[in-house]
Amino acid sequence: MNRIASLITSAVVAATSAAGYAQQAAIAPPVSGLMISYRYWPEQFVQWTGPEVPYTMVELDYDENNGKPLYDFIVTSRATGKRVHFANQPQLVAIAKAQDGEAYLTQIEFTRPDSEVNGATFDLRLRLNDGTPVEWRFIQGSDVVQQGGGLTAVAEAKVPVFPYREESAVAGEGSAIVVGDKTSIAEMWKEISRPPYFVAWHGALTHSATTAVLAAGSESFKVTSAPSELKQGATWQLTQESGRSITLKIEKAAAPHYTISVENNPMVKQTMEATYDGTNWAIEKIRYAPVRAEDHGLTLQFTPAFGQTETSTVDLIIGKKTKIATATLSGTPVKYQLAMKSPEWAKGKTLTGANNITPESVTLAVHP
């Protein structure tokens, strides 16, 4: 009897120890498996360029920032489609490198008129990383109005790209950019021009510009800390070899539902709503918003929660209710296929994710 009692006691102790170990095991971070790029700028200038220069498009993103201007000048390579950034602040360079891979710190001179009206002229000067001088003169070709806003079609991109303008004006005749000794003058925007009553040139000035990209690529993170219990204040710390760090923190816990903040970009407030069934996460909502203009945020709404069933729908929503795109997700955050359903020009674009998400590491591999 004593031997049997001893065996029973040992079994109970072993089971209790195993249960305790299970309770203490680290929990994998809540990760959607999507590679999402979000950018918002209070003001943006764009010109589509001709074959005279090695770019298909040039862009200036501008934030007055209480008298301490932030500038991010971006060129899109004609040969590769890669976006290269030239910014005036180190934090912008770091953000751009994380999003697009290549960015440089440079001095930027930007001269603007007293008011934004038809015919107003804006001048930009800088040097590229190889010393090449750039001069861009943007001439405003219409008033800034809501009718000029909306979603811009980017059908030629391999991945889903959604530039949304809340208010916009077109470029005017004479808008041009000089790169070194090469000049590209904006061409007539035939698709929207109605001469002789309205003539637009291929560029735009935008107030409140949001760009959302469902991107492809690969990223690897080491999970340097993870909680063993899901409660308010619990955090995950993810780091890369480059030194880039992401912190996920549980702000609200009402099991199985959790609200999680994501600290990744000092200019953006990111939150996530998710459920946890004891083994896997299911993502209900992801929201991005500028820290000083939260009404202009982007929400990804998953119905039903992504990872909860075999198929989910994701809607991309600007502000409170402006839906700009819809896609179907088949699978889970670890392995999925995304297929665009709207807008019409985005149909046929797909992304395939083959990810590894554990308490120790996160590896994302997304392909178009």
VMD Tcl script that draws the C-alpha trace (Angstrom):
set ca {
  {0.00 0.00 0.00}
  {2.83 2.38 0.87}
  {4.50 1.69 -2.50}
  {1.23 2.34 -4.38}
  {0.64 5.50 -2.38}
  {4.17 6.61 -3.16}
  {3.67 5.99 -6.88}
  {0.40 7.94 -6.81}
  {2.06 10.79 -4.94}
  {4.94 10.85 -7.44}
  {2.48 10.91 -10.35}
  {0.57 13.77 -8.79}
  {3.79 15.72 -8.19}
  {4.91 15.09 -11.78}
  {1.53 16.19 -13.17}
  {1.53 19.28 -10.97}
  {5.06 20.15 -12.10}
  {4.09 19.68 -15.75}
  {1.05 21.90 -15.29}
  {3.17 24.53 -13.61}
  {5.69 24.36 -16.46}
  {2.91 24.74 -19.00}
  {1.60 27.79 -17.18}
  {5.06 29.35 -17.22}
  {5.79 28.66 -20.90}
  {6.18 31.77 -23.05}
  {3.34 32.65 -25.43}
  {3.98 33.45 -29.08}
  {3.29 37.08 -30.04}
  {0.09 38.09 -31.84}
  {1.22 38.59 -35.45}
  {-1.05 38.84 -38.51}
  {1.60 37.49 -40.90}
  {0.85 40.35 -43.30}
  {3.55 42.87 -44.21}
  {1.71 46.20 -44.06}
  {3.22 49.58 -44.88}
  {1.26 52.64 -43.72}
  {2.19 56.26 -44.35}
  {0.28 59.46 -43.65}
  {1.37 63.01 -44.45}
  {-0.56 66.26 -44.00}
  {0.73 67.41 -47.40}
  {2.16 65.60 -50.41}
  {3.44 66.59 -53.86}
  {3.73 64.09 -56.71}
  {4.89 64.32 -60.34}
  {4.98 61.45 -62.80}
  {8.11 61.78 -64.91}
  {9.19 60.92 -68.44}
  {12.12 58.85 -69.77}
  {14.48 61.82 -69.51}
  {15.18 60.89 -65.87}
  {15.72 57.43 -64.32}
  {12.51 57.62 -62.28}
  {8.84 57.02 -63.00}
  {7.68 59.28 -60.19}
  {8.99 61.79 -57.67}
  {7.24 62.61 -54.40}
  {7.65 65.05 -51.55}
  {5.97 64.31 -48.24}
  {5.77 67.32 -45.95}
  {4.77 67.98 -42.35}
  {5.02 71.52 -40.98}
  {5.53 69.90 -37.53}
  {5.01 73.07 -35.44}
  {7.69 75.05 -37.25}
  {10.23 72.19 -37.44}
  {9.47 70.86 -40.93}
  {9.78 67.19 -41.82}
  {10.62 66.41 -45.45}
  {10.80 63.04 -47.20}
  {11.66 63.17 -50.91}
  {11.13 59.86 -52.70}
  {12.13 58.65 -56.16}
  {10.75 55.49 -57.77}
  {13.34 53.73 -59.93}
  {12.30 53.22 -63.54}
  {14.46 50.08 -63.78}
  {13.46 48.26 -60.59}
  {10.38 49.99 -59.16}
  {12.24 50.48 -55.88}
  {11.45 53.54 -53.79}
  {14.47 55.44 -52.43}
  {14.04 58.08 -49.74}
  {15.95 61.29 -49.02}
  {14.85 62.83 -45.71}
  {15.94 65.71 -43.50}
  {15.64 63.95 -40.13}
  {17.33 60.75 -38.87}
  {14.03 59.34 -37.53}
  {12.49 59.63 -41.01}
  {15.50 57.82 -42.50}
  {15.10 54.98 -40.00}
  {11.37 54.65 -40.70}
  {11.91 54.70 -44.47}
  {14.64 52.07 -44.26}
  {12.31 49.81 -42.29}
  {9.57 50.25 -44.91}
  {11.41 50.44 -48.24}
  {14.99 49.42 -47.48}
  {16.97 52.40 -48.78}
  {17.04 55.93 -47.38}
  {19.54 58.76 -46.94}
  {19.87 61.82 -44.73}
  {20.19 65.05 -46.70}
  {19.53 68.79 -46.50}
  {16.33 69.89 -48.20}
  {15.32 73.41 -49.14}
  {11.63 73.96 -49.77}
  {10.10 77.30 -50.68}
  {6.34 77.67 -50.74}
  {3.94 80.51 -51.56}
  {1.86 82.40 -49.02}
  {-1.32 80.66 -50.20}
  {-2.22 77.56 -52.18}
  {-4.17 78.80 -55.19}
  {-4.24 78.05 -58.90}
  {-0.86 79.14 -60.28}
  {1.05 79.00 -56.97}
  {4.67 77.85 -57.29}
  {6.61 75.54 -54.94}
  {10.39 75.01 -55.23}
  {12.45 72.12 -53.87}
  {16.25 71.73 -53.84}
  {18.44 68.89 -52.54}
  {21.33 66.60 -53.44}
  {21.06 62.85 -53.84}
  {23.40 60.46 -52.03}
  {25.87 60.54 -54.97}
  {25.92 64.35 -55.00}
  {23.59 64.80 -57.97}
  {21.64 68.07 -57.60}
  {17.85 68.01 -57.87}
  {15.57 70.98 -58.48}
  {11.81 70.55 -58.65}
  {9.35 73.29 -59.47}
  {5.74 72.32 -58.82}
  {3.07 74.65 -60.15}
  {-0.42 74.29 -58.74}
  {-2.95 73.82 -61.54}
  {-6.29 73.99 -59.68}
  {-7.78 74.72 -56.28}
  {-7.42 72.10 -53.53}
  {-10.87 70.48 -53.30}
  {-12.47 67.24 -52.11}
  {-13.53 66.45 -55.67}
  {-9.86 66.06 -56.48}
  {-9.42 63.47 -53.75}
  {-10.06 59.74 -53.69}
  {-8.14 56.57 -54.42}
  {-5.46 56.57 -57.11}
  {-5.30 53.46 -59.29}
  {-1.90 51.72 -59.17}
  {-2.66 48.80 -61.46}
  {0.95 48.36 -62.62}
  {2.34 47.54 -59.15}
  {2.99 43.85 -58.41}
  {1.65 44.19 -54.87}
  {-1.52 46.00 -53.71}
  {-0.74 49.73 -53.30}
  {-3.49 52.15 -52.25}
  {-2.72 55.91 -52.29}
  {-5.71 57.82 -50.92}
  {-6.11 61.61 -51.10}
  {-8.66 63.45 -48.96}
  {-8.31 66.75 -50.87}
  {-6.22 67.42 -53.93}
  {-5.21 69.79 -56.72}
  {-3.60 68.87 -60.03}
  {-0.24 70.10 -61.27}
  {-0.15 73.05 -63.62}
  {1.62 73.64 -66.93}
  {5.34 74.17 -66.46}
  {5.79 71.79 -63.51}
  {9.22 70.20 -64.00}
  {12.06 68.42 -62.25}
  {15.76 68.68 -63.05}
  {18.04 65.79 -62.03}
  {21.66 66.63 -62.76}
  {21.56 67.89 -66.36}
  {18.31 66.08 -67.28}
  {14.90 67.76 -67.22}
  {11.48 66.13 -67.14}
  {8.47 68.39 -67.74}
  {5.06 67.23 -66.57}
  {2.90 66.03 -69.47}
  {-0.80 66.70 -69.96}
  {-2.96 64.40 -67.85}
  {-5.18 63.31 -70.71}
  {-7.36 60.94 -68.68}
  {-8.84 63.75 -66.59}
  {-8.35 66.84 -68.80}
  {-11.34 68.35 -70.60}
  {-9.84 71.06 -72.82}
  {-10.42 73.89 -73.26}
  {-12.38 74.09 -69.97}
  {-10.01 72.11 -67.75}
  {-6.44 71.03 -68.44}
  {-4.41 69.07 -65.87}
  {-0.76 68.13 -65.91}
  {0.60 64.87 -64.59}
  {1.11 65.67 -60.93}
  {-0.84 66.42 -57.78}
  {-0.80 68.37 -54.53}
  {-2.65 66.56 -51.75}
  {-3.89 67.47 -48.29}
  {-4.06 64.42 -45.97}
  {-2.35 61.73 -48.02}
  {-2.51 58.10 -46.90}
  {-0.59 55.32 -48.61}
  {-1.28 51.71 -47.65}
  {0.76 48.86 -49.12}
  {0.17 45.13 -48.66}
  {3.82 44.38 -49.22}
  {5.93 41.39 -50.15}
  {9.36 40.49 -48.81}
  {10.96 38.78 -45.85}
  {11.74 39.82 -42.28}
  {13.13 37.99 -39.27}
  {12.81 38.93 -35.62}
  {14.12 37.42 -32.43}
  {11.61 37.45 -29.59}
  {13.85 38.69 -26.79}
  {11.07 38.66 -24.19}
  {7.59 37.16 -24.06}
  {4.98 36.81 -21.31}
  {3.84 33.51 -19.83}
  {0.47 35.02 -18.85}
  {-1.87 37.21 -20.88}
  {-2.75 40.14 -18.66}
  {-2.83 43.92 -18.88}
  {0.69 45.29 -19.21}
  {2.24 42.07 -20.54}
  {4.70 42.71 -23.38}
  {6.62 41.05 -26.18}
  {9.91 42.51 -27.41}
  {10.95 41.74 -30.99}
  {14.35 42.75 -32.35}
  {16.29 42.46 -35.60}
  {20.04 42.23 -36.19}
  {19.91 45.80 -37.53}
  {18.81 46.96 -34.07}
  {15.22 47.69 -35.08}
  {12.87 46.90 -32.22}
  {9.10 46.36 -31.91}
  {7.20 46.25 -28.63}
  {3.74 44.68 -28.34}
  {1.87 45.49 -25.14}
  {-1.50 44.25 -23.89}
  {-3.55 47.37 -23.09}
  {-6.83 45.58 -22.32}
  {-7.35 41.96 -21.33}
  {-10.81 40.34 -21.24}
  {-10.03 36.75 -22.23}
  {-10.24 35.57 -24.91}
  {-10.24 39.15 -26.31}
  {-7.20 41.42 -26.11}
  {-6.31 44.94 -27.25}
  {-2.61 45.28 -28.03}
  {-0.53 48.36 -28.82}
  {2.38 48.07 -31.25}
  {5.30 50.46 -30.74}
  {7.21 50.55 -34.00}
  {7.02 54.05 -35.49}
  {7.09 57.20 -33.31}
  {4.88 59.03 -35.82}
  {2.16 56.35 -35.87}
  {-0.14 54.91 -33.21}
  {-0.80 51.24 -34.01}
  {-3.24 48.97 -32.19}
  {-4.50 45.44 -32.72}
  {-7.54 43.55 -31.48}
  {-7.17 39.77 -31.27}
  {-8.44 36.63 -29.57}
  {-6.39 33.77 -28.11}
  {-7.77 30.22 -27.78}
  {-4.89 28.89 -25.67}
  {-2.86 27.85 -28.71}
  {-3.32 30.29 -31.58}
  {-4.06 33.97 -32.13}
  {-6.86 35.22 -34.40}
  {-6.64 38.84 -35.59}
  {-9.85 40.89 -35.55}
  {-8.64 44.39 -36.35}
  {-5.45 46.36 -37.00}
  {-5.49 50.16 -36.89}
  {-2.85 52.73 -37.81}
  {-3.24 56.43 -37.06}
  {-0.96 59.50 -37.06}
  {-0.20 60.47 -33.49}
  {-1.37 64.06 -34.08}
  {-4.27 63.32 -36.44}
  {-6.02 60.12 -35.35}
  {-9.15 60.85 -37.41}
  {-7.10 60.14 -40.55}
  {-6.23 56.56 -39.61}
  {-6.36 53.31 -41.57}
  {-8.21 50.24 -40.26}
  {-7.90 46.64 -41.46}
  {-11.08 44.87 -40.38}
  {-11.07 41.03 -40.51}
  {-14.43 39.22 -40.76}
  {-14.45 36.67 -39.19}
  {-11.19 37.03 -37.28}
  {-8.17 35.98 -39.36}
  {-7.00 32.61 -38.03}
  {-10.37 31.69 -36.55}
  {-11.77 30.04 -39.70}
  {-10.41 28.83 -43.03}
  {-11.50 31.97 -44.89}
  {-11.70 35.59 -43.80}
  {-12.45 38.92 -45.49}
  {-10.30 41.98 -44.85}
  {-11.59 45.49 -45.53}
  {-9.27 48.51 -45.69}
  {-11.04 51.56 -44.25}
  {-9.84 55.20 -44.20}
  {-11.12 57.35 -41.34}
  {-14.35 56.01 -39.86}
  {-16.17 54.56 -42.85}
  {-14.46 55.09 -46.24}
  {-13.76 51.58 -47.53}
  {-11.03 51.65 -50.19}
  {-10.29 47.94 -50.76}
  {-11.38 44.38 -49.94}
  {-9.51 41.08 -50.07}
  {-10.11 37.43 -49.19}
  {-7.70 35.60 -46.89}
  {-7.53 31.81 -47.05}
  {-5.55 30.08 -44.31}
  {-3.98 31.35 -41.11}
  {-1.32 33.94 -40.20}
  {1.26 31.14 -40.54}
  {0.26 30.10 -44.06}
  {-2.21 32.00 -46.21}
  {-3.14 33.37 -49.60}
  {-4.55 36.85 -50.00}
  {-6.60 37.66 -53.12}
  {-7.78 41.20 -53.89}
  {-11.50 41.60 -54.64}
  {-11.80 45.37 -54.96}
  {-11.18 47.96 -56.30}
  {-11.56 46.69 -59.86}
  {-8.00 47.59 -60.91}
  {-6.57 45.59 -57.98}
  {-8.39 42.35 -58.83}
  {-6.02 39.52 -59.63}
  {-3.28 40.71 -57.27}
  {-2.37 38.00 -54.78}
  {0.04 37.50 -51.91}
  {1.20 34.22 -50.39}
  {2.51 34.06 -46.85}
  {4.66 31.25 -45.45}
  {5.58 32.42 -41.96}
  {7.03 31.00 -38.77}
  {5.66 32.45 -35.51}
  {6.91 30.99 -32.21}
  {7.63 32.28 -28.69}
  {11.30 32.49 -29.70}
  {11.22 34.05 -33.18}
  {9.09 35.50 -35.96}
  {9.99 35.03 -39.62}
  {7.80 36.51 -42.34}
  {8.08 35.47 -46.00}
  {5.45 37.01 -48.27}
  {5.48 36.63 -52.06}
  {3.30 38.15 -54.80}
}
mol new
graphics top color blue
foreach p $ca { graphics top sphere $p radius 0.5 }
foreach p [lrange $ca 0 end-1] q [lrange $ca 1 end] { graphics top cylinder $p $q radius 0.2 }
display resetview
